[in-house]
Amino acid sequence: MNTPATLWSAWHVLAPFTFVACTILIVYWRGWWRLHRALPMRWGWRRGIFFSLGMVALWTALQSPIDVFASWLLAAHMTQHFMLTMIAPPLLLLGWPMAPLLAGVPRWFSRDTLGPILAWSSAQKFARRVTHPVTGWLAMVLLTWTWHLPVLYQFALEVPAWHLVEHMCFLWAGILFWWYVVAPYPWRSPWPRIAVPLYLLTADVANTIVAAILAFASSAIYPWYESTAPTFGVSALTDQQQAAVIMWVPGQLVYLIPAVVILFNALTGTRSTRRHSEAISLPQYSNFNRRARLHVFDVLGLPVLGAALKSARVRSAMRWLMLLGALVIVADGLLGPREASTNIAGTWTWTHWRGLTAIALVAGGNLACMTCPLIAPRTFLRRWIKPHYRWPRALGTKWLAALLIVAWLLSYEIWSLWDSSFATAWIIAGYFVTVTVVDLLFEGATFCKWLCPIGQYQMALSVASPLEVRLRSSNVCANCQTQDCLRGNASAPGCGTGLFMPKKVGNLDCTFCLDCVTACPHDNIGLLTRVPSVDIVHSGWRSSIGVLTKRVDFMVLLAVIAVGAFANAIAMTEPMLELTQQWERWMGSNFQAVTLMVCASMFAIALPLVVVAMIGPRSKSDNFQTRFGHATLLLFPLSIAMWLAHLGFHLVTGFRSALPPLQRAAQDLSVDALGAPQWSANCCAVVPPWLLPAQLCVLGAGLLACLSLVWWRAQRCVAPITDGQFPSMLAVAWRASVGMLAALSWWALGVWIALQPMQMRGLLAP
């Protein structure tokens, strides 16, 4: 095939369509000129340029060679659909077309013909329903799924008239979908702008699922292209995979980039043209929480729940109850059957406790540390045994905790701790003994602050929590001389991790023990709502921590937790298990193969952090240590999303496995009240159809948070260069590009993990 000749002959400019497009442009520019003369500030040149670009994109999609090649290549067809749904509609709507088109037609037509129709109440009601966000979202998602069904897709290719109908469906679905996102003047949205990111994110999940089906299919889904694609030197399956990439990657960017911009503007309460604010004030930290301050909710103010959480006795009772559960787990692990799937220690610990904890950390804060059973024996024994030592200053870092987390990630895979209820029980028992001994020797919550790997993990994930222990009013503390929240009094011991409430920032190092709430004589500390992850943007001094990005030990700890989220999940996927088996046959040692697999995975996953630290957004005064700290914090929300998606997967698929081991343990004690164990619940895990979309939604939310933070960081780095003026969009985008690519790489890895067959640990083999 002669490619140049083919490309030239593929242009089929239809006079009727071109005439209509030119007429619409003339009418629009005529109306725009009238509006521009009356209100030049509102109707600037960019509105006309946006609309013109939208018409060009629409004309290109339907009249250029893309339309001809769409019948030969699925990739070309997908490009055409992409332009009809994601390029042309938002550009047209950014031109605010309603008023210019009305002003551009003859006045007698707009007054005598269109006027009565637009004033008709039924027409207005219909317009409100059609432009409602729910209508746009359903139109985009349902039409995308419906038209990509093989039967309808094949039919549209065979019948030209239905092919045109398909194009019109995509175009109008795109216009209705982007209507809420763009909000063209003078339309008013029934929903707040803060809901737009979620609106885009959920639509992106639906788009991603279709793209994933096309990308990972073992054969061509549309038979039409099996005879046409080889003409261009590619197989139908390769063409299908290329189409999936077009639908997936550019589609992801088109959905997420406006979501990032809108989320940033909504949280800061600014428009994109407003000058960037440098200030970060305590205790609300920054502009990110400006709007949230107007609607702060205090959980401790609730009648029953709040009173219970404020009570030291109730909190102590919850810890003793959790201690009882831990003793049950240890007892069954030591005395029960060795098969992990039939033992409480093998199921409750690795499947249920981890998954529920991750959800609780993100949804409600560090509630796991608040109810930690390790605190109960320490508090009880300290009535008679008073600690007399302070933790050595040389060991007052997070290095030991980071090493313990790395050791756990390695040992978990090397010795298959998830498959040994006996080892699990001994680890829990040893943990209790170690915590009690350390905290009876050293003052405060020494183990929680410097050693506990579980606590560091929990405090790190609680960064994404919408709740935070903080002051209700900073003015009340201005005249406080006793500082009971830190030092304690007869009511409570104060903060064991050394956090001074007036200078406390975020949830890091906060165990949610609420001792400061009990100790405060002014009742000035609450469990308040906030914008999740808001404390990540704080670059100033934090009580007990200092400047976070200058704490190398803290940054390494967070980096280990972030990288470990992906390494722990990828080790359970079928491709990695097969690769480990190959390495084991080559090395002759499972220990060496698993160690190499985990270390290599963590090293590869950590590369984006290093790349962002080297060439990502930075100020001139930043050294590599500070840049690495910023890179870790900017990408950390994605690791939280990965932990949540991974552990949530095992929680959902293995949720039914909690009861049979308990029933078996009860029968061992001659207690039949719980009934006979149904071991079928521990076999053949059921993956509900909603689970994968939920995982993709969680990962997408993490990516959205990362892109927002990267954009914010790039603005901070560019602002000083612009002499106080708001940085240009191009300069910010250039600074943010490396960080965004790194975030996209982690997100793509997370999506790949979610799409892979996962080893069902803790369940009986079918």
C-alpha positions in Angstrom: 0.0 0.0 0.0 1.3 3.4 -1.0 1.0 5.3 2.2 1.2 8.9 1.0 -1.3 8.3 -1.8 -3.6 6.5 0.7 -3.4 9.3 3.2 -4.1 11.9 0.5 -7.1 10.0 -0.9 -8.4 9.4 2.6 -9.5 13.0 3.0 -13.2 13.0 2.2 -14.4 16.5 2.9 -18.2 16.4 2.7 -19.6 19.7 1.6 -22.8 19.6 3.8 -20.9 18.9 7.0 -18.2 21.5 6.3 -20.8 24.0 5.4 -22.7 23.4 8.6 -19.5 23.6 10.7 -18.5 26.9 9.0 -22.0 28.3 9.5 -21.9 27.5 13.2 -18.4 29.1 13.5 -19.6 32.3 11.8 -22.7 32.5 14.0 -20.7 32.0 17.1 -18.0 34.6 16.2 -20.8 37.1 15.3 -22.4 36.6 18.6 -19.1 36.6 20.5 -18.1 39.9 18.9 -21.4 41.5 20.2 -20.8 40.2 23.7 -17.2 41.1 23.6 -17.9 44.7 22.9 -20.4 44.8 25.7 -18.4 42.8 28.3 -14.8 42.4 27.2 -13.6 41.1 30.6 -16.1 38.2 30.5 -16.0 37.4 26.8 -12.3 37.3 26.1 -10.5 36.0 23.1 -9.8 32.6 24.7 -13.6 31.7 24.6 -13.7 32.1 20.9 -10.4 30.2 20.5 -11.6 27.3 22.6 -14.8 27.0 20.6 -13.0 27.2 17.3 -10.5 24.5 18.4 -13.5 22.3 19.4 -15.0 22.7 16.0 -11.7 21.9 14.4 -11.3 18.7 16.5 -14.9 17.7 15.6 -14.2 18.3 11.9 -10.9 16.4 12.1 -12.5 13.4 13.8 -15.2 13.0 11.1 -13.6 14.3 7.9 -9.9 13.5 8.1 -8.2 10.1 7.3 -9.0 9.1 10.9 -12.5 8.4 9.8 -11.5 6.2 6.9 -8.8 4.3 8.8 -11.3 3.7 11.6 -12.8 0.9 9.4 -9.3 -0.7 9.0 -7.7 -0.2 12.4 -9.2 -0.3 15.9 -6.5 2.1 17.1 -7.8 4.7 14.5 -11.4 4.1 15.5 -10.4 4.5 19.2 -8.7 7.8 18.3 -11.8 9.0 16.6 -13.9 8.1 19.7 -11.4 9.8 21.9 -11.7 13.0 19.9 -15.5 12.9 19.9 -15.9 12.3 23.6 -12.8 13.9 25.3 -11.4 16.5 23.0 -14.1 18.2 21.1 -16.8 18.5 23.8 -14.8 20.2 26.5 -13.3 22.6 24.0 -16.7 23.5 22.7 -18.1 24.0 26.2 -15.1 26.1 27.3 -16.2 28.6 24.6 -19.4 29.1 26.6 -21.4 28.6 23.4 -25.0 29.3 24.5 -24.9 33.1 24.7 -22.7 33.7 21.6 -24.9 31.4 19.5 -28.1 33.1 20.6 -26.5 36.5 20.0 -25.2 35.5 16.7 -28.4 34.5 15.0 -30.7 37.1 13.5 -32.6 38.9 16.3 -36.0 38.2 14.8 -35.2 34.5 14.9 -33.9 34.6 18.5 -36.8 36.8 19.7 -39.8 35.2 17.8 -38.7 31.6 17.4 -36.2 30.7 20.0 -37.5 33.1 22.7 -40.8 31.4 23.3 -39.2 27.9 23.4 -36.5 29.0 25.9 -39.1 30.6 28.1 -41.3 27.5 28.1 -41.3 26.0 31.6 -41.3 22.4 30.2 -38.3 23.1 28.0 -36.5 24.6 31.0 -37.3 21.6 33.1 -36.1 19.3 30.4 -32.9 21.3 30.0 -32.2 21.0 33.7 -32.6 17.3 33.7 -30.5 16.8 30.6 -27.6 18.9 31.9 -27.8 17.3 35.4 -24.5 15.7 36.4 -26.1 12.3 36.9 -27.5 12.4 33.3 -24.1 13.2 31.9 -22.3 10.6 33.9 -24.7 7.8 33.0 -24.7 8.9 29.3 -20.9 8.7 29.1 -20.5 5.5 31.0 -23.4 3.5 29.6 -22.8 4.5 26.0 -19.1 3.7 26.3 -19.9 0.3 27.6 -22.8 -0.3 25.2 -21.1 0.7 22.0 -18.0 -1.4 22.8 -20.0 -4.6 23.0 -18.8 -6.8 20.1 -22.3 -7.2 18.6 -23.1 -3.4 18.4 -19.5 -2.5 17.5 -19.5 -5.0 14.6 -22.9 -3.8 13.5 -21.8 -0.1 13.4 -18.8 -1.1 11.2 -21.1 -3.0 8.8 -23.8 -0.4 8.5 -22.6 3.2 7.7 -25.9 4.8 9.0 -25.4 3.1 12.4 -21.8 4.2 12.3 -22.9 7.8 12.1 -25.4 7.2 14.9 -22.6 5.8 17.0 -20.6 9.0 16.4 -23.5 11.2 17.3 -24.1 9.2 20.5 -20.4 9.7 21.6 -20.4 13.4 20.7 -23.6 14.2 22.7 -22.7 11.9 25.5 -19.4 13.8 25.7 -21.1 17.2 25.7 -23.5 16.1 28.5 -20.7 14.6 30.5 -18.3 17.6 30.3 -21.1 20.1 30.9 -20.9 19.7 34.7 -17.1 19.8 34.6 -16.8 22.9 32.5 -20.0 24.6 33.8 -20.4 26.9 30.8 -21.7 30.4 31.6 -24.6 31.1 32.5 -25.4 27.6 33.6 -25.4 26.9 37.4 -24.5 23.5 38.7 -26.8 21.8 41.2 -23.7 20.1 42.8 -20.7 21.8 44.5 -17.4 22.0 42.6 -15.7 19.8 45.1 -17.7 16.8 43.8 -16.2 17.2 40.3 -13.0 15.2 41.0 -15.1 12.2 42.3 -17.4 12.6 39.2 -14.3 12.4 36.9 -12.7 9.6 38.9 -15.6 7.3 38.8 -16.0 7.8 35.1 -12.3 7.1 34.7 -12.7 3.8 36.4 -15.4 2.8 33.9 -13.2 3.9 31.1 -10.3 2.0 32.6 -12.2 -1.3 32.8 -13.1 -1.2 29.1 -9.5 -0.4 28.2 -8.2 -3.2 30.5 -10.6 -5.7 28.9 -9.2 -4.8 25.5 -5.6 -4.7 26.6 -5.5 -8.1 28.4 -7.8 -10.1 26.2 -6.1 -13.2 24.8 -7.6 -12.8 21.4 -9.2 -10.1 19.2 -12.6 -9.2 20.4 -13.8 -7.6 17.2 -13.6 -10.1 14.2 -13.9 -7.2 11.7 -10.3 -6.2 12.2 -8.8 -9.7 11.8 -8.9 -9.2 8.0 -8.1 -5.4 7.9 -5.4 -4.8 10.5 -2.8 -7.1 8.8 -3.0 -4.7 5.8 -1.0 -2.2 7.9 1.5 -4.8 9.1 0.0 -5.5 12.6 -2.1 -8.3 13.9 -5.7 -7.7 15.1 -4.6 -8.4 18.7 -1.7 -5.9 18.5 -4.0 -3.3 17.0 -6.5 -4.0 19.8 -3.7 -3.5 22.4 -2.7 -0.2 20.8 -6.3 0.9 20.9 -6.5 0.0 24.6 -3.4 2.2 25.3 -5.0 5.1 23.4 -8.2 4.7 25.5 -6.3 4.1 28.7 -3.4 6.6 29.0 -4.6 9.7 27.2 -8.1 9.1 28.6 -6.7 8.9 32.1 -4.9 12.2 31.7 -8.0 13.9 30.2 -10.0 12.8 33.2 -7.4 13.4 35.9 -5.8 16.7 34.9 -9.0 18.7 35.2 -9.8 16.8 38.4 -6.5 17.9 39.8 -7.0 21.6 38.8 -10.6 21.7 40.1 -9.6 19.9 43.4 -6.8 22.3 43.9 -8.9 25.3 43.3 -11.8 23.9 45.5 -9.5 23.2 48.4 -7.6 26.5 48.2 -10.7 28.5 47.6 -9.0 30.2 44.6 -9.3 30.4 40.9 -6.4 29.4 38.7 -5.7 33.1 38.0 -5.3 34.1 41.6 -1.9 34.8 43.0 -0.4 31.8 44.9 -0.4 32.2 48.6 2.7 31.2 50.5 1.4 31.2 54.0 0.8 28.1 56.0 -0.8 28.8 59.4 -1.3 26.7 62.4 -3.4 24.8 63.3 -5.1 24.7 60.0 -1.8 24.6 58.1 -2.7 26.2 54.7 -5.1 27.4 52.2 -5.9 23.8 51.5 -8.1 23.7 54.6 -9.6 27.2 54.2 -13.0 26.0 53.2 -13.0 23.0 55.5 -12.5 25.4 58.5 -16.0 26.7 57.9 -17.5 23.3 58.4 -15.3 21.7 61.1 -17.0 18.8 62.9 -15.9 17.5 66.3 -16.5 13.8 66.9 -16.0 14.3 70.6 -19.0 16.6 70.6 -21.4 13.8 69.8 -23.7 12.9 72.7 -22.8 9.2 73.2 -19.8 8.4 71.0 -18.0 11.6 72.0 -18.5 11.1 75.7 -17.3 7.5 75.4 -14.1 8.4 73.5 -13.4 11.2 76.1 -13.6 8.7 78.9 -10.3 7.2 79.9 -12.1 4.2 81.4 -13.9 3.5 78.2 -10.7 3.7 76.2 -9.0 1.4 78.6 -11.9 -1.1 78.4 -11.6 -1.2 74.6 -7.9 -2.0 74.9 -8.5 -4.8 77.4 -11.2 -6.2 75.1 -8.7 -6.1 72.2 -6.2 -7.8 74.5 -8.6 -10.6 75.2 -8.9 -11.1 71.4 -5.2 -11.1 71.1 -4.9 -13.8 73.8 -7.5 -15.9 71.9 -5.4 -15.6 68.7 -2.2 -16.6 70.5 -3.8 -19.5 72.3 -5.3 -21.0 69.2 -2.0 -20.4 67.3 0.0 -22.3 69.9 -2.5 -25.0 70.7 -4.7 -25.3 67.6 -4.1 -27.0 64.3 -1.1 -26.0 62.3 -3.1 -25.4 59.1 -3.3 -21.6 58.9 -6.7 -21.5 57.2 -8.3 -23.5 60.0 -6.6 -21.5 62.8 -7.7 -18.2 64.2 -4.1 -16.9 64.2 -3.8 -17.7 60.5 -7.0 -16.0 59.4 -7.9 -13.2 61.8 -4.3 -11.8 61.9 -3.3 -11.7 58.2 -6.7 -11.4 56.5 -9.1 -9.6 58.7 -7.2 -7.5 61.2 -4.9 -6.0 58.5 -7.7 -5.2 56.1 -10.0 -3.7 58.7 -7.1 -1.7 60.2 -6.2 -0.2 56.8 -9.9 0.8 56.2 -10.1 2.3 59.8 -6.9 4.2 59.3 -8.1 5.9 56.2 -11.7 6.3 57.1 -11.4 7.4 60.8 -7.8 8.0 61.8 -5.4 6.0 63.9 -8.1 4.1 65.7 -6.0 1.0 65.7 -3.4 2.6 68.0 -6.2 4.1 70.2 -7.5 0.6 70.9 -4.0 -1.1 70.8 -4.0 -4.0 73.3 -0.3 -3.5 73.9 -1.0 -0.4 75.9 -3.3 -2.2 78.4 -0.6 -4.2 80.3 1.8 -1.3 80.3 -0.7 1.1 81.8 -1.7 -1.5 84.4 1.8 -2.4 85.5 3.0 1.2 85.7 0.8 1.6 88.8 3.6 -0.3 90.7 6.6 -0.1 88.3 7.6 3.4 87.5 10.0 3.8 84.5 13.3 5.6 85.5 15.1 5.9 82.2 14.8 8.1 79.2 15.3 6.7 75.7 18.9 7.3 74.6 19.2 10.4 72.4 21.3 8.5 69.9 18.4 6.1 69.3 15.8 8.8 69.1 15.3 8.3 65.4 13.1 6.3 63.1 16.0 4.2 61.7 15.2 1.2 63.9 11.5 1.3 63.0 12.4 1.5 59.3 14.8 -1.5 59.6 12.1 -3.5 61.4 9.6 -2.8 58.6 12.1 -4.0 56.0 12.8 -7.1 58.1 9.1 -7.8 58.3 8.6 -7.4 54.5 11.5 -9.9 53.9 10.6 -12.4 56.6 6.9 -12.3 55.7 7.8 -13.7 52.3 10.9 -15.7 53.1 9.4 -17.7 55.9 5.8 -17.5 54.8 4.5 -16.2 58.1 1.0 -16.0 56.7 1.1 -19.8 56.4 2.2 -20.5 59.9 -0.2 -19.9 62.7 2.4 -21.2 65.2 4.9 -18.6 64.2 2.3 -15.9 64.1 1.3 -16.7 67.7 4.9 -16.5 68.9 5.5 -13.2 67.1 2.4 -11.7 68.8 3.5 -13.0 72.2 7.0 -11.7 71.7 5.7 -8.4 70.7 3.7 -8.1 73.9 6.7 -9.0 76.0 9.0 -6.6 74.2 6.6 -3.6 74.4 5.9 -4.2 78.1 9.6 -4.5 79.0 10.6 -1.4 77.0 7.8 0.8 78.3 8.4 -0.3 81.9 12.1 0.8 81.6 11.7 4.0 79.7 9.4 7.0 80.2 6.5 7.9 77.9 5.4 5.8 74.9 8.9 5.0 73.9 8.1 1.8 72.0 5.2 3.5 70.1 7.3 6.5 69.1 10.7 4.9 68.1 10.4 1.1 67.7 6.9 -0.1 66.8 6.8 -1.0 63.1 3.0 -1.5 63.2 2.5 1.8 64.9 4.7 3.6 62.3 2.7 2.0 59.5 -0.6 3.0 61.1 0.4 6.6 61.9 1.7 7.0 58.3 -1.6 5.7 56.7 -3.6 7.9 59.0 -2.2 10.8 57.0 -5.2 10.2 54.7 -7.7 10.3 57.5 -10.4 13.0 57.6 -10.0 13.2 61.4 -7.2 14.7 63.5 -6.7 15.3 67.2 -6.1 19.1 67.4 -7.0 22.3 69.2 -10.5 23.7 69.1 -9.2 27.2 69.5 -5.7 28.4 69.6 -6.6 31.4 71.6 -7.4 29.3 74.7 -3.9 27.9 74.8 -2.3 31.4 74.6 -2.6 31.9 78.4 -2.1 28.3 79.5 0.9 27.9 81.8 0.6 24.2 82.8 0.8 22.6 79.4 -1.0 19.5 80.8 -1.6 18.2 77.3 2.1 17.5 77.1 3.2 17.0 80.7 0.0 15.3 82.0 -1.7 15.7 85.4 -3.7 13.6 87.9 -6.3 12.9 85.2 -4.1 11.6 82.5 -0.4 11.1 81.7 -0.2 13.6 78.8 1.3 12.9 75.4 3.6 9.9 75.5 5.1 10.8 72.1 5.9 14.3 73.1 3.5 16.2 70.9 2.7 19.7 72.1 -0.8 20.5 70.9 -0.5 24.2 70.0 2.4 23.2 67.7 1.2 19.8 66.6 0.7 19.3 62.8 -1.1 16.3 61.3 -1.4 12.7 62.4 2.3 11.6 62.3 3.5 10.4 65.7 -0.1 10.7 67.1 -1.4 7.4 68.5 -4.9 8.8 69.0 -4.7 7.7 72.6 -6.7 10.9 73.6 -4.8 11.2 76.8 -4.3 14.9 75.9 -8.1 15.3 75.7 -8.5 13.9 79.2 -5.6 16.0 80.6 -6.6 19.3 79.1 -8.2 21.4 81.9 -9.9 23.7 79.4 -11.6 21.0 77.3 -9.9 22.6 74.2 -8.8 19.5 72.3 -11.2 17.7 69.9 -11.2 15.0 67.3 -11.9 17.4 64.4 -12.5 16.9 60.7 -10.1 18.2 58.1 -9.1 17.9 54.5 -7.3 14.4 54.1 -3.6 14.6 53.6 -3.5 18.3 54.3 -0.5 18.0 56.6 1.6 16.7 53.8 1.8 20.2 52.3 3.2 21.7 55.6 6.8 22.5 55.2 7.4 24.2 58.5 8.3 23.0 62.0 6.2 20.3 63.7 6.2 19.6 67.4 8.4 16.6 68.3 9.3 16.1 64.6 10.9 19.3 63.4 10.9 20.1 59.7 9.7 16.8 58.2 11.6 17.0 54.9 14.9 17.5 56.9 14.4 14.3 58.9 16.2 11.7 56.8 15.2 8.9 59.1 11.5 9.9 58.9 11.7 10.2 55.1 13.3 6.8 54.8 10.7 5.3 57.0 7.9 6.7 54.9 9.7 5.7 51.7 10.0 2.1 53.1 6.2 2.1 53.9 5.4 3.5 50.4 7.6 1.1 48.5 6.5 -1.8 50.7 2.9 -1.3 49.7 3.7 -2.2 46.1 6.3 -4.8 47.0 4.1 -6.7 49.4 1.3 -6.8 46.8 3.4 -7.7 43.8 4.9 -10.6 45.6 1.5 -12.3 45.6 0.7 -11.9 41.9 1.0 -15.0 39.6 3.7 -13.6 37.3 6.0 -12.8 40.3 5.3 -16.2 41.9 6.3 -17.9 38.6 9.4 -15.8 38.3 10.4 -16.7 41.9 10.0 -20.4 41.2 12.3 -20.0 38.1 14.9 -18.2 40.3 14.5 -20.9 42.9 15.3 -23.6 40.3 18.2 -21.6 39.1 19.7 -20.8 42.6 18.6 -24.0 44.3 17.4 -22.1 47.3 14.0 -20.6 48.1 15.5 -18.3 50.7 17.8 -16.7 48.1 15.1 -16.5 45.4 12.5 -14.8 47.6 15.1 -12.5 49.1 16.3 -11.4 45.6 12.7 -11.0 44.4 11.7 -8.8 47.3 14.9 -6.7 47.2 14.8 -6.3 43.4 11.1 -5.3 43.6 11.7 -2.7 46.3 14.6 -1.3 44.4 12.7 -1.0 41.1 9.7 0.5 42.8 11.8 3.1 44.6 13.4 4.4 41.4 10.6 7.0 40.7 11.3 8.5 44.1 14.9 8.9 43.3 14.1 10.3 39.8 11.7 12.9 41.2 14.3 13.8 43.9 16.9 14.3 41.2 15.0 16.2 38.5 11.5 16.8 39.9 10.1 20.2 41.1 12.5 21.8 43.5 13.6 25.2 44.7 17.2 26.4 44.2 18.0 26.1 47.9 16.9 22.5 48.2 19.5 19.8 48.6 19.0 16.1 47.6 17.9 15.2 51.1 15.1 17.8 51.0 14.1 16.9 47.5 13.9 13.2 48.4 11.7 14.1 51.3 9.3 16.1 49.1 9.3 13.3 46.5 8.3 10.8 49.2 5.5 13.0 50.6 4.2 13.9 47.1 3.9 10.2 46.1 2.8 8.9 49.5 -1.0 9.0 48.9 -0.6 6.4 46.1 1.1 4.0 48.5 -1.8 4.5 50.9 -4.2 3.7 48.1 -2.2 0.6 47.2 -2.2 -0.7 50.8 -6.0 -0.1 50.9 -6.7 -1.8 47.6 -4.4 -4.8 48.3 -5.5 -5.5 51.9 -9.1 -4.7 51.0 -9.0 -7.3 48.3 -7.9 -10.0 50.8 -10.4 -8.8 53.3 -13.3 -9.0 50.8 -12.3 -12.3 49.3 -11.5 -13.9 52.6 -14.1 -12.3 54.8 -16.1 -15.5 55.2 -13.1 -17.3 56.6 -13.3 -15.6 60.0 -16.1 -17.7 61.4 -15.1 -21.4 60.8 -11.9 -21.3 62.8 -13.7 -19.7 65.7 -16.4 -22.4 65.5 -13.7 -25.0 65.4 -11.9 -23.5 68.5 -15.2 -23.4 70.3 -15.8 -27.1 69.6 -12.3 -27.9 70.8 -13.5 -26.4 74.2 -16.8 -28.5 74.0 -18.8 -25.4 73.2 -21.4 -26.1 70.4 -23.3 -22.8 70.7 -21.6 -21.4 67.6 -22.4 -24.4 65.4 -20.3 -26.7 63.3 -17.6 -25.0 61.1 -18.5 -24.7 57.4 -15.1 -25.1 55.8 -16.4 -24.3 52.4 -16.3 -20.6 53.5 -12.5 -21.0 53.7 -12.1 -22.4 50.2 -12.4 -21.0 46.7 -12.6 -17.3 47.4 -15.3 -15.5 45.6 -14.3 -12.2 43.9 -17.4 -10.0 43.6 -17.7 -8.1 40.3 -17.6 -4.7 42.1 -14.2 -5.4 43.7 -12.0 -4.6 40.8 -13.8 -1.3 40.0 -13.5 -0.4 43.7 -9.8 -1.1 43.7 -9.3 1.0 40.5 -11.3 3.8 42.1 -9.1 3.7 45.2 -6.0 3.8 43.1 -7.4 6.6 41.0 -8.1 8.6 44.2 -4.5 8.1 45.3 -3.3 9.2 41.9 -5.6 12.3 42.0 -4.2 13.2 45.4 -0.6 12.8 44.2 -1.1 14.9 41.1 -2.7 17.6 43.2 0.3 17.6 45.6 2.8 17.6 42.7 1.0 20.5 41.1 1.0 22.4 44.4 4.7 21.7 44.9 5.5 22.9 41.4 3.7 26.1 42.0 5.6 26.7 45.2 8.9 26.2 43.3 7.9 28.4 40.4 6.3 31.3 42.3 9.6 32.9 43.6 10.8 33.1 40.0 7.8 35.2 38.9 8.3 38.1 41.3 5.1 37.5 43.2 2.9 37.0 40.2 0.9 33.8 39.7 3.2 31.4 37.8 2.3 30.6 34.2 0.5 27.4 33.6 3.3 26.3 31.2 6.1 26.8 33.8 4.1 25.0 36.5 3.4 22.1 34.1 7.0 21.8 33.1 8.1 21.6 36.8 5.4 19.2 37.6 5.9 16.9 34.6 8.5 14.6 36.2 6.5 14.2 39.4 3.3 13.5 37.5 5.1 10.9 35.3 6.4 9.2 38.5 2.9 9.2 40.0 1.5 7.7 36.8 4.2 5.0 36.8 3.2 4.0 40.4 -0.5 4.1 39.5 0.1 1.9 36.4 1.9 -0.6 38.5 -0.9 -0.6 41.0 -3.5 -1.1 38.2 -1.3 -4.0 36.8 -1.2 -5.6 40.2 -5.0 -5.3 40.6 -5.6 -6.9 37.2 -3.3 -9.9 37.9 -4.4 -13.2 39.5 -3.6 -12.9 43.2 -2.5 -15.7 45.5 -5.3 -16.3 48.0 -3.3 -16.7 51.2 -5.0 -17.9 54.4 -7.6 -20.0 52.5 -7.9 -23.7 51.9 -6.7 -25.0 48.6 -9.7 -26.0 46.4 
